[in-house]
């Protein structure tokens, strides 16, 4: 049986779903002690530190 090509719509759905998963993985807080521990110099860690400062000053 020959290799079937995906139709354009299906190729787009495959790409979009892969990018969505990647986006969600990047946005998640990683648990303490996890093997893929977030670097303290990463942008996500810096953003969370700034947000916690803002929350503390608002209280």
N, C-alpha and C positions, 0 to 999 in steps of 0.2 A: 504494500500500500504506500502511496506517495505521501510526502510531507504536505500537510495542508497549511495554507497561510491564513493568518487571522485577518478578518475583515477590519477595515479602518476603525470602526467603532470599538471593536473588541481590543485592538491594539491600544487605543486611547484609554479604554477602561483599565487595562492591565497597567499602563504607565501611571495613570492617576491614582489607582489604588496603592501602588508601590510607593509613590511619593507621599500619600496620606499616612501610610504606616510609618515611613521615615520621619515625617513631621511629628507624629504623635510620640514616637520613641524619644525624639529630642526634647519634647516638652515635658516629659514625665520627670518627677523627682525620683532620683535613684535612692534606694534604701542604703542605710549605713551598713558597712561591711560587705556590700555586694562586690562581686569581682570587677564590675565595670564602674568603679567608684568615680564620681564626678570630680574633675580637677578643680582645685580651689581658684585657679586662674581662668576658668571657663566663663563665657559671657553669661550663661544661665546662673552660675553661682554668684556672679557680681550683681545681676539683676535682683536675685532673691535677697541679697544683703541690703541693697538700696530700698527695696520694698519693705523689708522688716524695719528699717530705720524710719521710714515714713509712717508706718503703722504705729510705731512706738511714740513718735512725736505727736500723732493725732490723738492719742489717748490722754 
